[in-house]
Amino acid sequence: MDKMRAKIRDTEIFFDVEGSCLVVDGDRLHTKPVAFLVHGGPGTDHTSYKPAFSSLARNLQLVYFDHRGQGRSARGPKETYTLNNNVEDMEALRQYLGLDQIVVIGTSYGGMVALSYAVRYSQHVSHLIVIATAARYHFLQRAREILAVRGTEEQKRVAQRLWDGCFENEEQLREYFQVMGPMYSLKYDPYLSEQAWKRVILSVDAINVAFGGFLRDYDILDSLHKITAPTLVIAGRHDWICPPEFSEEIAKAIPKAELRIFENSGHLIRVDEKEALLDAIASFLVYKS
């Protein structure tokens, strides 16, 4: 039975914590920074981050959570499944947990939420790390162009449901992720992928509302200069859905941001180059602390 639920705003958000906050150091205690890990999708949950990011708990207390209407968080009117609400829910969760500044780590759509949060609540972000993401809706057209060149006919067929925001049920959404697996990861393993997707709770409404609606005019590029936290922008060279040129423009727009492109990765850098990714994150946090 899970009890890690925060009743905030007009919803209930499931969260989970990995790693202790207080660390014994001889006759003293010191406090580790807290990191919010912001999952992607939309339409999935936080579980794909486990155990991929677990080793970061050596130096951080990790807070995972599911966006409203997704995973183990409460369902509600689908029109409330917006990026704006994801940002405000995240801020409400920070307040609920009694935290001041947090490290924010977001991947893919989670990176869009992370960027938007850091623009709006820069004073509460100590470090920002965004992975395989974009700051404007133009990534959608670029992804379609890449899929037209690299994709199989079956991949183009299932991706049409994504572009149209018209998944009819969880079976279609699960089929999308399974068929598209080789596009997302250079190290795609059908067996491991199947096992991972069995753990994920899917939300058709969340992904349809995003790709059929608000992502079509999403654009925060001109606001990124407001981000004041040390920022690391990470991309996969072979990412088809958030190609590296979008990470490059993010890094240029955020003052003093660092850019790291992983040459042997697709969208799922945490699968393709996991150890190198974790080392890059840990090194950045130490260097910028």
N, C-alpha and C positions, 0 to 999 in steps of 0.2 A: 504493500500500500504506500503510495507517495503522498507526502504531506507538504511538500515544498511549493506552496502556492501563495501568491501575493494577490490579495483583492485590491486592485488599484483602478482608479478612474471608473470606467464602466465595464470592466472585464475582470478576469482572473487569469494570472500568468503563472505557468509552471516554471520553476527554476530549480537548478541543482548546483551544488557546490563541490568542488574538488580541491583538496589541499587545505592545510591549516592556515590560519591567519597569524597566530603567534608562534614564533620559533624560539626554542631554547638556545641560548648562546652563552655557555658558562653560567655565570651568576646573573645573567640578564635575559630579557626577552626582547625580541625585535619583531616588528610587524611587517609582513610581506604586502606588497601592493596587490590590489584587487583588479582583476581583468574581467571585463564582460566579453564573452565570445558570442558574436552575433551571426546566427545561421543564415544560410542562403535559401534559395528556392525562387520565389515563395512556393508554399505548398508542401514543404517537407517539415523537418524538425531538427533539433540540435544534435541528435544522436550520431550523425555522420562525423561529428567532431571528436567522438570517443572511439578508440583511445588515441586518435591521431595527435591531439594536442595535450594529452595527459602529462607528458614529461615537463611541460611548462610549469606544472604545479610545484616543481622544486623551488622555483623562485617567485611564483605568483599564486595567489588564491584565485581559482578559476570559477566564474559564475556563468553557467550555461542557462539559457532560457528559450522557450518556444514563443514565437510571435503569436499574438492573438489569432484565434481561429485555426491554429496549426498545432500539430503534435499533441501534447497533453494540456495545452492551454484551452480555456473555455471557447466554445463556439458562440457566435452571435450573428447579427445581421451582416451579410456579406459586404454590404456597402461600407462597413466600418473597417474592412481589411485594407487599410491604406498605408502608404509609407509614412505619412504624417502621424498617424496613430501609432505606428511601430516606433517612431522616434519618441513620441510623448510617453508611450508605455515604458520605454527604456529609461527615460528620465524619472518617471514615477517609481520604477523599480529601484533605481539608485537611491532615491529618497526613502523608500520603504526599508531598504537595508541599512540606512543610516550612514551612507558613504559620502566622502567628500570628492576627491578626484579619483578617477578610475582610468585604467588602461583599457582602450577599446580596440578589439580585434574583430574585423568583419571580412567575410569572404563572399564574393559574387553579389547577390542581392543584399546579403548582410553587409557588404562593403558600402553599398549605396545608403543603407540605414546608418552605418557608422559615419560616413562622410556628412550626411545630413545632420546627425546628432552633433558632430564636432563643429559644424558651422553654427548651430543654434545654441549649443551649450559648451562653448570652447573653454570656459572657466572650470569646467568639471572634468576635463580630459587631460590627463598627465602625459599620455603617449597615445598615438593613433597608428594602427597598422591595418592597412587595407590590402586585400589579396584578390587578384583576378576580378576586377570590378570596373565600373565605368561611372562617369559623372553626368552623362547625358544620353538621351534616347537614341542617338545616332548609332549606338552599338547594335541595335536591332537590325537595321538595314545591312550593316557590315557583316553581321553573323549570317544573314540570309545569303549574302554573296559568297561567303566562304563555304557554307554548306552546299551551295550549288556546284562548287568545284570539287570539294572533298567528299561529299556525302554520297551514300548509296541511295537507290530509289526508295528503299524501305525507310531509310532515315529521313528523306525529304517528305515522305508521306506522314510519318508520325509527327514531324516537326511542324507540319501545317496546323495541327491542333494547338501548338504553342503560339504560333504567330497570330492565330485567330482568337486565342483565349477561349477555346470551346471544348475542353475535355469534358466528357459526359459522366465519367465515373472514375473510381480509383484504379480500376483495371487498365483503362486507357492511359492514365498517368504513369502507372507502373511500367506498362509496355514502352512508353516514351523513354523513360530512364534506362531501361534495359537495352533497347535497340540503339539508343544514342550513346551508350557507354563508351565505345571506342572513339567517339568524337571528343569526349570529355577527358579521357585519360590515355596517355601513351602506353601505360602498363595495365590496361584493362584486362581483368581476369573475370570471365563469366561466372565462375563458381563463387569467388569472393564477393562479387557484385550482388549476386542473388542472395547470399547470406546477409549482406549489409541492408539490402532493400526490404528484407523480411522484418527488420527491426524498426523501420521507419513508418511513422503514422503520416499518411498523406492527406492533403486538403485540396480538393479540386477547386473549391470556390476561391481559395486564396490565390492560386496561380492564374485562374481565369480572370479575376478582377485586376491583377497586376498586368498581365500581358495583353488582355483585351481592353485595358483602360489606362490607369495612371502612368505606366511605364512608357506609353506612347508619346507623352510630352514631358517626361522627367528631364530636368536640366538644372543642375546646381553648379555648373562649371564656373560661372561668373561670381559665385559666392565663396569659393574655396579659399580666397585670400583671407577670409575671416578666421581661418583655423590657426591657432597659435601654438598648439602642442607640437613637440617633435614628431615627425611623421615619416613612416616607412611605407612606400608603395611597392607592391610586389606583383609581378606578372609572369605568366607562362608564355614562352616564345610561340608555342603552337596552340594557344587558346583560341578556340573557334568562336565562342559566344561573347567573350569580353577580350578581344584581341589586345595585344600589348600597346598598340598606339593610344588606347584610351587610358592606360596607366601612365604613359609618358605625358599626356596632357594634364593628368591629375597632378603629377609630380611638379610640373612646371607652374601650376596655378597655386600650389600651397607653398608659402614661404619656407625656404630651406629644407624642403622635403627631400628624402633620399629615395632613389629608384633602384630596384633590383629586379632584373629579368632572368628567370630560370630557363636556360637554353634547352633543357631536356624535359620540359613539362608542357602539358596541355592545361585545361582549366583546373583540373584537380591536382594542384601542386602538392598537396598533402599526401597524395598517393604516388605521384611520379617521382618526386624528390623530397620525401618526407624529412629525412635527417638534415639535409641542407637547409630546408625551410625553417625547421625548428632552431637550428644553429643561427640562422640569420636573424630570427626574431629575438632569441636570447641575447645575442651579441648587441643588437640595436638597443635593447632595454638597458643593458649594462653600460654601454658607451654613452647613452643619452640620459642616464640617471643623475 
